[in-house]
Amino acid sequence: MIALDRGRLLVDAFARYRIAEPLLFYQTVGTVQNANSQLSTLLNAKLRSVIGEATLIQVVRDERAQLMKKIRDQLDAEVRTYGINVVDVRIRRADLPKTVSDAVDDRMKAERQQEAAQLRAQGNQLGQEIRAKADREFTVMIAEATSKGEQTRGQGDAERNRIFAEAFGRDADFFSFYRSMQAYETSLPKDTRMLLTPDSDFFRYFGDPSGKLRDNPATRPGTPPSGAAPSGSSTQR
């Protein structure tokens, strides 16, 4: 059958009736077999008429009960002349033909795939926006932290220089000793070997905590070394 929106349907329906007037029934149709045959023809015609005025969705889902009632009322009015009352009409099945059903399935699948692709695209776009926002915030936070760190470091350096200047003003010898200790720590990492003369100014605090160089005759120009000792010494930290 063809619905109002040109949709094709395979319809399986039946009607239940009772003989209300036996004499009229006998006079018009004679037997139950004849009544069934006549009723089938009329039912088919009413189905096509009513379904032809409804859309496919109305038949399959939305208004199926109302359509069955409408068919029953129209069929009952027409068969009363046979002494018959139609008790009920039921549409047991209203399906699309296989070719149409497959086409509808493919279309629905394509629509769902398109919808899924749109959702994925929206999700990817939203994800990119969130990541871009997070990257911007991260960059700003790093820049602010770096700036604050540089400011704090500058303040610390200024305070250190102030303390150094104040220490130098109070005790120049202690300041010189402290700076030399820092130089030792920086210039002599682990397992470092250096060959220097014992009276080297760089290591003056090794020989005397006051930093004064000792007068070593062995290191005077023109004085030969005593024994087999070399003219230099090996220092290891």
FENFEN-V116931 format. One record per pair of residues at least 12 apart in sequence whose ideal C-beta (glycine too) atoms are under 10 Angstrom apart, sorted by the first residue. I is the first residue (numbers start at 0). J is the second residue. D is the distance in Angstrom with one decimal. If there is no record, write none. Layout:
BEGIN
[[I/J/D] [I/J/D]]
END
This chain:
BEGIN
[[0/12/10.0] [0/43/9.1] [0/46/6.6] [0/47/5.5] [0/48/10.0] [0/49/9.8] [0/50/5.2] [0/51/7.3] [0/58/8.7] [0/93/8.5] [1/47/8.2] [1/50/7.9] [1/51/6.4] [1/55/9.5] [2/50/5.9] [2/51/6.9] [2/52/8.7] [2/53/6.1] [2/54/5.7] [2/55/4.5] [2/56/8.7] [2/57/7.9] [2/58/5.9] [2/59/9.0] [2/93/9.3] [3/50/8.2] [3/51/6.4] [3/52/5.9] [3/53/5.7] [3/54/5.1] [3/55/8.0] [3/57/8.1] [3/58/9.1] [4/53/8.9] [4/54/4.7] [4/55/5.7] [4/56/8.2] [4/57/9.2] [5/54/9.6] [5/55/8.6] [6/50/9.8] [6/53/9.9] [6/54/7.2] [6/55/3.4] [6/56/8.5] [6/58/8.2] [6/59/8.8] [6/95/7.3] [6/96/9.9] [6/99/7.6] [6/103/9.3] [7/55/8.5] [7/95/6.8] [7/96/5.6] [7/98/9.1] [7/99/5.7] [7/100/10.0] [8/46/9.8] [8/50/6.9] [8/55/6.7] [8/58/6.3] [8/59/7.7] [8/90/9.7] [8/92/9.2] [8/93/5.3] [8/94/6.8] [8/95/6.5] [8/96/7.9] [8/99/8.9] [9/92/7.0] [9/93/7.4] [9/94/5.1] [9/95/7.3] [9/96/6.0] [9/97/9.0] [9/99/9.5] [9/100/9.5] [10/43/9.3] [10/46/6.0] [10/47/8.8] [10/50/6.8] [10/58/8.0] [10/90/6.3] [10/91/8.8] [10/92/6.9] [10/93/5.1] [10/94/8.3] [11/89/9.4] [11/90/7.4] [11/91/4.8] [11/92/4.0] [11/93/7.8] [11/94/8.6] [12/42/6.7] [12/43/8.6] [12/45/9.4] [12/46/5.8] [12/50/9.6] [12/67/8.0] [12/70/7.7] [12/88/6.6] [12/89/6.3] [12/90/4.7] [12/91/6.4] [12/92/8.1] [12/93/8.4] [13/38/9.9] [13/39/9.2] [13/42/7.9] [13/87/8.7] [13/88/7.5] [13/89/5.8] [13/90/8.8] [13/91/6.8] [14/35/9.6] [14/38/6.2] [14/39/8.4] [14/41/8.8] [14/42/5.1] [14/45/9.1] [14/46/9.8] [14/67/9.9] [14/70/8.3] [14/71/7.3] [14/74/6.3] [14/75/9.1] [14/78/9.1] [14/83/9.9] [14/85/5.7] [14/86/8.1] [14/87/6.9] [14/88/4.7] [14/89/7.8] [15/71/9.4] [15/84/9.9] [15/85/7.4] [15/86/4.6] [15/87/4.6] [15/88/7.9] [15/89/8.0] [16/34/7.7] [16/35/9.1] [16/38/6.5] [16/42/9.9] [16/71/9.9] [16/74/8.6] [16/75/8.2] [16/78/7.0] [16/81/9.2] [16/83/5.0] [16/84/6.3] [16/85/4.9] [16/86/6.0] [16/87/8.6] [16/88/9.5] [17/82/9.9] [17/83/7.3] [17/84/5.5] [17/85/8.6] [17/86/5.9] [18/31/8.4] [18/34/7.9] [18/81/8.8] [18/82/6.1] [18/83/6.1] [18/84/8.1] [19/78/9.8] [19/79/7.8] [19/81/9.4] [19/82/5.8] [19/83/6.5] [19/84/4.5] [20/79/8.7] [20/80/9.9] [20/81/8.6] [20/82/3.4] [20/83/8.2] [20/84/9.0] [21/82/6.7] [22/82/7.1] [23/79/8.9] [23/80/7.8] [23/81/6.9] [23/82/3.3] [23/83/8.7] [24/78/10.0] [24/81/6.0] [24/82/3.6] [24/83/6.5] [25/81/10.0] [25/82/7.9] [26/81/9.1] [26/82/7.9] [27/78/9.5] [27/80/6.7] [27/81/4.6] [27/82/6.6] [27/83/8.9] [28/78/9.3] [28/80/9.9] [28/81/5.3] [28/82/8.2] [28/83/8.1] [33/81/9.3] [34/78/8.4] [34/81/6.6] [34/82/9.1] [34/83/6.5] [37/78/7.7] [37/81/7.0] [37/83/9.0] [38/74/7.7] [38/77/9.6] [38/78/6.3] [38/81/8.3] [38/83/7.3] [38/85/8.0] [41/73/9.0] [41/74/5.9] [41/77/5.9] [41/78/6.4] [41/81/9.6] [41/85/9.4] [42/70/7.6] [42/71/9.6] [42/73/10.0] [42/74/6.0] [42/77/10.0] [42/78/9.4] [42/85/8.8] [42/88/7.1] [44/73/9.4] [44/74/8.9] [44/77/9.1] [45/69/8.6] [45/70/4.9] [45/71/8.7] [45/72/9.5] [45/73/5.1] [45/74/5.0] [45/75/9.9] [45/77/7.8] [45/85/9.8] [45/88/8.1] [46/58/10.0] [46/66/9.1] [46/67/9.8] [46/70/6.2] [46/74/9.2] [46/88/8.5] [46/90/7.9] [46/93/9.7] [48/69/9.5] [48/70/8.3] [48/73/7.5] [49/65/9.7] [49/66/5.6] [49/67/8.8] [49/68/9.9] [49/69/5.4] [49/70/5.0] [49/72/10.0] [49/73/7.2] [49/74/9.7] [49/88/9.7] [49/90/9.9] [50/66/7.0] [50/70/8.5] [50/90/8.7] [50/93/8.0] [52/66/9.0] [52/69/9.1] [53/65/9.1] [53/66/5.9] [53/69/9.2] [55/93/8.7] [55/95/7.9] [55/99/9.7] [55/103/9.7] [58/90/7.8] [58/93/5.2] [59/90/9.7] [59/93/5.5] [59/94/8.0] [59/95/8.3] [60/93/9.4] [63/89/9.9] [63/90/6.4] [63/93/7.4] [64/90/9.4] [66/88/9.3] [66/90/7.3] [66/93/9.3] [67/87/8.1] [67/88/5.3] [67/89/6.2] [67/90/5.6] [68/87/9.3] [68/88/7.9] [69/88/9.0] [70/85/9.1] [70/88/4.8] [70/89/9.5] [70/90/8.1] [71/85/5.5] [71/86/8.1] [71/87/6.3] [71/88/4.0] [71/89/9.0] [72/85/8.4] [72/88/8.9] [73/85/9.2] [73/88/9.2] [74/88/6.3] [75/87/9.8] [75/88/8.7] [163/177/8.4] [163/178/8.3] [166/178/9.9] [172/209/7.2] [172/210/6.8] [172/211/9.9] [175/203/9.5] [175/204/8.8] [175/210/6.4] [176/203/9.8] [176/204/6.2] [176/208/7.7] [176/209/8.5] [176/210/6.2] [179/200/9.7] [179/201/8.0] [179/202/8.9] [179/203/7.8] [179/204/5.3] [179/205/9.6] [179/210/7.3] [180/204/7.5] [182/201/7.6] [182/204/10.0] [183/201/8.5] [183/202/8.4] [183/204/8.1] [183/205/8.7] [183/236/7.5] [184/236/9.2] [186/201/8.4] [186/236/9.3] [187/234/8.6] [187/235/9.0] [187/236/4.2] [188/236/7.9] [189/236/7.4] [190/235/7.7] [190/236/8.0] [191/234/8.9] [191/235/7.4] [191/236/5.6] [192/233/6.4] [192/234/7.5] [192/235/5.6] [192/236/8.6] [193/232/9.8] [193/233/7.9] [193/234/5.4] [193/235/8.2] [193/236/8.5] [194/229/9.2] [194/231/5.3] [194/232/7.6] [194/233/5.9] [194/234/7.7] [195/231/6.8] [195/232/7.2] [195/233/8.8] [195/234/6.3] [196/215/9.1] [196/218/6.1] [196/230/7.6] [196/231/5.8] [196/232/7.4] [197/212/9.3] [197/213/8.3] [197/215/6.1] [197/217/7.9] [197/218/6.1] [197/230/9.7] [197/231/8.0] [197/232/5.3] [197/234/9.0] [198/212/5.3] [198/213/7.1] [198/214/8.5] [198/215/5.8] [198/217/9.5] [198/218/5.2] [198/219/9.6] [199/212/8.8] [199/218/9.9] [199/231/9.6] [199/232/9.4] [199/234/8.9] [200/212/7.1] [201/234/9.8] [202/232/9.5] [202/234/6.7] [205/234/7.7] [217/230/8.3] [218/230/7.9] [218/231/9.4] [218/232/9.8]]
END
